[in-house]
Amino acid sequence: MAATAADFNLDGVNKYASKEQVTSISQFSDVKPTDWSYQALSNLVERYGCVAGYPSGTFSGSKAMTRFEAAALLNACLDRVTEVTDELKKLMAEFEKELAVLKGRVDGLDAKVGALEAQQFSTTTKLSGQAIMAIGGTDAAGADEISFNYDLILNFDTSFTGNDLLKTTLRSGNFGDTYEAAGGLEYGFDSAGNVQIDRLFYQFPVGDFTFTAGPIVEQGDMLAMFPSLYPSDSMLDITRFAGAKAAYNMTSGAGAGVSYAKDGFNASLLFVTPNTTTTGGVTTQGADSSTDGAGLFDSTTNYTGQLGYAASNWGVAAVYTTAKDYDAYGLSGYWAPAESGIIPSISAGFGFSEESNADFTSW
């Protein structure tokens, strides 16, 4: 009586046929020389090498075999048999339909793998993107204004070893001064509609250390941890400071850093030199030695050190950032319940900065 694939659960044949082929009958713990089939099984194993066992290291000879398991065993032997005997022809005829089903499954898997390889973006680079659109209004200078704005991000994450990262980000947005408050945009991104490089840096690990360097990098890209459940690259600017607005900042430019993390404890040391110039409506970021005072280490360079601890659902960090005109300190942390529910997660922080003309606190 012939069978089709729908008649059987193929889990058994998958487990049976996918194990490594044994090379000696002694590898089966439940096969003894006194067994009536010992010699026949020994010939199959040692002459053709086409017998597989179960994960437990047994042959389970007394266990009933499905037709698909029998077909899988026969199929494994066919590749190794050089002489087609009458007995083999009878077996092939008996299991013709089962062998066809198995071959169809293999061919289907090969086709899927081929399609994935042909359609993949790159063997080393992952492409991801985010598009944010917002309708909002403001009462500026007594005039009501309503606008429809966008912030578009394309990330190209390249890895050559599986552990390193070459980060390239293209970004465009038109959040202009409609939403601008003291100190810059409250959220969104403004490039006057032009596409520009927003990130360009390389990162690689050496043991428990991670090194980062690039011509366009932000502080948050180089920290071992960010002490808030709001990410350091979130859209809403105020949440990117973890309560310590001067110690944590969005300074972007040429920079480098090293971080260390082990058993939850972590430390980070880094610097970022900001330089933003606009020519013909195009904004260029990164240290430019052709401009006076805009070298890699100049008066605007930010230096940051952070010590932190990150557990599975909570973390805390102390940070210090210094530049020519200010020194800033921060202490921030977060906690989240093990399972989401009515109990909220919490992110909180406090900052203090000493600047050339005044002192400031933030929370």
C-alpha positions in Angstrom: 0.0 0.0 0.0 1.6 3.3 -1.1 1.7 6.4 1.1 1.8 10.1 0.5 3.6 12.8 2.6 0.3 13.8 4.1 -0.3 10.3 5.6 2.7 10.6 8.0 4.3 12.9 10.5 7.8 13.4 9.1 9.4 14.5 12.4 10.7 10.9 12.9 12.3 10.7 9.5 13.8 14.2 10.0 15.5 13.1 13.2 16.5 9.8 11.8 17.9 10.9 8.5 19.6 14.1 9.7 22.1 12.5 12.2 25.7 11.8 11.3 26.2 8.4 9.6 27.9 5.9 11.8 31.2 4.2 10.8 31.1 1.2 13.0 28.3 -1.1 14.3 29.9 -0.8 17.8 28.6 2.8 18.0 25.1 1.3 18.6 24.7 0.6 22.3 21.7 -1.7 21.7 23.1 -4.0 18.9 24.7 -7.2 20.0 26.5 -9.9 18.0 23.8 -12.4 19.0 21.1 -10.4 17.2 19.8 -12.2 14.1 20.3 -9.1 11.9 23.8 -8.3 13.3 25.7 -9.4 10.2 23.4 -7.7 7.7 23.5 -4.5 9.7 27.3 -4.7 10.0 27.6 -5.0 6.2 25.4 -1.9 5.7 27.4 0.1 8.1 30.9 -1.0 7.3 30.5 -1.6 3.5 28.2 1.3 2.5 28.3 3.6 5.6 24.7 4.6 5.1 23.1 3.8 8.4 22.2 6.4 11.0 21.0 6.0 14.5 18.9 8.0 16.9 20.2 10.9 19.1 20.4 8.5 22.1 23.1 6.5 20.2 20.8 3.5 19.7 19.6 1.8 16.5 16.3 0.8 18.1 16.0 -2.3 16.0 12.9 -3.5 17.8 11.0 -0.2 17.2 8.5 -0.1 14.3 9.8 1.9 11.3 7.5 4.0 9.2 7.7 3.8 5.4 9.3 7.2 5.3 12.0 6.2 7.7 12.7 3.2 5.5 12.7 5.4 2.4 15.2 7.8 4.1 17.5 4.9 4.9 17.3 3.6 1.4 17.9 7.0 0.0 21.0 7.4 2.1 22.3 4.1 0.8 21.6 4.9 -2.9 24.3 7.5 -3.1 26.9 5.0 -2.0 25.8 1.9 -3.9 27.8 1.3 -7.1 26.0 -1.9 -8.3 22.3 -1.9 -8.7 21.1 -5.5 -7.9 17.7 -7.0 -8.5 17.0 -6.7 -4.8 17.8 -3.0 -4.9 15.6 -2.5 -7.9 12.7 -4.1 -6.0 13.3 -1.9 -3.0 13.4 1.2 -5.2 10.2 0.2 -6.9 8.5 -0.5 -3.5 9.4 2.9 -2.1 9.2 4.9 -5.3 6.5 7.3 -4.1 8.2 7.9 -0.7 11.6 8.5 -2.4 9.9 11.0 -4.7 8.4 12.9 -1.7 11.8 13.1 0.0 13.5 14.3 -3.2 10.8 16.9 -3.7 11.4 18.2 -0.2 15.1 18.4 -0.8 14.6 20.1 -4.1 12.2 22.6 -2.5 14.7 23.5 0.2 17.5 24.0 -2.4 15.2 26.3 -4.4 14.4 28.4 -1.2 18.1 28.7 -0.4 18.9 29.7 -3.9 16.1 32.3 -3.9 17.4 33.8 -0.6 20.9 34.0 -1.9 19.8 35.7 -5.1 17.5 38.2 -3.3 19.7 39.1 -0.4 20.8 42.7 -0.2 24.4 41.9 0.7 26.4 39.1 2.2 28.0 41.5 4.7 25.6 44.4 5.0 22.1 44.6 6.6 19.8 47.4 5.4 17.2 48.8 7.7 15.2 52.0 7.7 12.8 54.1 9.7 10.3 56.8 8.4 8.7 59.2 10.9 5.9 61.5 9.8 4.3 64.0 12.1 1.5 66.6 11.9 1.8 69.3 14.4 1.2 73.0 15.1 2.6 75.8 17.2 1.6 79.4 18.0 4.8 81.3 17.0 4.9 85.1 17.2 1.1 85.2 17.4 0.6 83.2 14.2 -0.8 79.7 14.2 1.3 77.3 12.1 0.5 73.7 11.2 2.9 71.6 9.3 3.4 68.0 8.1 7.0 66.9 8.6 9.2 63.8 8.1 12.4 62.3 9.4 13.8 59.5 7.2 16.7 57.2 8.2 18.5 54.5 6.3 21.0 52.3 8.2 23.7 50.2 6.5 25.2 47.9 9.1 28.2 46.0 7.7 30.1 43.2 9.5 33.2 41.6 8.1 33.9 39.1 11.0 30.4 38.8 12.5 31.5 40.8 15.6 32.6 44.1 14.2 30.4 46.9 12.8 30.8 49.5 10.1 27.9 51.9 10.6 26.7 54.2 7.8 23.5 56.1 8.2 21.8 58.3 5.6 19.2 60.8 6.9 16.9 63.4 5.7 14.3 65.6 7.4 12.4 68.9 7.3 11.7 69.6 10.9 12.7 73.3 10.7 12.3 76.0 13.2 8.5 75.4 13.5 9.3 73.1 16.5 12.5 74.7 17.5 12.9 75.9 21.1 15.8 77.2 23.1 18.8 74.9 22.6 17.6 73.3 19.3 14.9 71.1 18.0 12.7 69.3 20.6 12.2 66.4 18.3 12.8 65.4 14.7 15.7 66.2 12.4 16.3 69.1 10.0 18.5 68.9 6.9 16.4 71.3 4.8 15.2 68.2 2.9 18.7 67.2 1.8 20.1 63.7 2.3 23.2 63.7 4.4 25.5 61.2 6.2 24.3 61.2 9.8 26.7 58.4 11.1 29.9 56.9 9.8 32.0 54.9 12.2 33.7 51.5 12.8 33.4 49.4 15.9 35.2 46.2 16.9 35.7 44.1 20.0 38.9 42.9 21.6 38.1 40.6 24.5 35.9 42.5 26.9 36.8 45.8 25.3 35.0 47.5 22.4 36.8 50.2 20.3 34.9 52.8 18.2 36.2 55.5 15.9 34.8 57.5 13.0 34.5 60.9 11.3 30.8 61.2 12.2 29.9 59.6 15.5 27.8 60.5 18.6 28.5 60.0 22.3 25.7 57.4 22.6 27.3 55.3 19.9 30.4 54.7 22.0 29.0 54.2 25.5 28.9 50.7 27.0 25.4 51.3 28.2 22.8 54.1 28.2 21.2 54.5 31.6 17.6 54.9 30.4 14.9 52.9 28.8 14.6 55.6 26.3 17.3 54.9 23.7 20.1 57.5 23.1 19.0 57.8 19.4 15.2 58.3 20.1 13.2 60.9 18.1 12.2 62.9 21.2 15.3 64.9 22.1 14.6 65.5 25.7 14.6 61.8 26.5 18.1 61.4 25.0 19.8 63.1 28.0 18.8 60.6 30.7 18.1 63.6 33.0 21.6 65.0 32.7 21.3 67.3 29.7 24.9 68.6 29.5 26.7 65.4 30.6 24.8 63.4 28.0 24.4 65.3 24.7 23.9 64.9 21.0 27.3 66.3 19.9 28.2 64.8 16.6 31.5 64.8 14.8 34.8 63.1 14.6 35.5 60.9 17.7 36.8 57.7 19.2 36.2 55.7 22.3 36.8 52.5 24.2 34.4 50.7 26.5 34.7 47.7 28.8 31.9 45.4 30.0 32.0 42.2 32.1 29.5 40.7 34.5 27.3 43.7 34.3 30.0 46.2 35.2 31.1 48.6 32.5 33.2 51.7 31.8 33.6 54.0 28.9 36.1 56.7 27.8 35.5 58.7 24.6 35.8 62.1 22.9 33.8 63.8 20.2 34.9 66.9 18.3 31.8 68.7 16.8 32.1 70.6 13.6 29.1 71.6 11.5 29.3 73.7 8.3 26.6 74.5 5.8 27.5 75.2 2.2 24.8 75.6 -0.5 22.2 74.2 1.8 24.2 71.0 2.5 25.3 70.4 6.1 28.7 68.7 6.6 29.8 67.2 9.9 33.2 66.1 11.1 36.5 67.7 12.1 38.0 69.6 9.2 41.6 70.6 9.6 41.3 73.1 6.7 39.2 75.3 9.0 41.1 77.2 11.6 40.4 75.8 15.1 38.5 72.8 13.7 41.1 70.1 14.1 40.4 66.7 15.7 41.3 68.1 19.2 40.2 71.6 19.6 38.5 73.9 22.1 35.1 72.4 21.3 36.1 68.7 21.9 33.9 66.9 24.4 35.5 64.3 26.7 33.3 61.8 28.5 33.9 59.1 31.1 31.2 56.8 32.4 31.0 54.0 35.0 27.9 51.8 35.1 26.2 48.6 36.0 23.5 46.9 33.9 21.5 44.0 35.2 18.7 42.1 33.4 16.0 44.7 34.2 17.8 47.6 35.8 20.8 49.7 35.5 22.6 52.8 36.8 25.5 54.9 35.6 27.6 57.9 36.7 29.0 60.2 33.9 31.3 63.1 33.6 31.7 65.2 30.5 34.1 68.1 30.1 34.9 70.7 27.4 36.6 74.1 27.3 33.6 76.0 28.6 31.9 73.5 31.0 32.1 70.5 33.3 29.0 68.4 33.7 28.1 65.5 36.0 25.2 63.1 35.9 23.7 60.1 37.8 21.0 58.2 36.0 19.2 54.8 36.2 16.2 52.8 35.1 14.1 49.9 36.2 11.5 47.7 34.4 9.2 45.0 35.8 10.1 41.4 34.8 6.7 41.2 32.9 4.9 44.2 31.4 1.6 45.1 33.0 0.0 47.8 35.0 3.3 48.5 36.9 5.2 51.1 34.9 8.9 51.1 34.0 11.0 54.0 35.3 13.8 56.0 33.9 15.2 58.9 36.1 18.3 61.0 36.2 19.9 64.1 37.7 22.5 66.4 36.2 24.7 69.3 37.3 26.9 71.4 35.1 29.4 74.3 35.8 29.6 76.6 32.8 31.5 79.7 32.1 28.7 82.1 32.8 26.4 80.1 35.2 25.7 76.8 36.9 22.7 74.6 35.8 20.9 71.6 37.2 18.6 69.3 35.2 16.5 66.2 36.0 
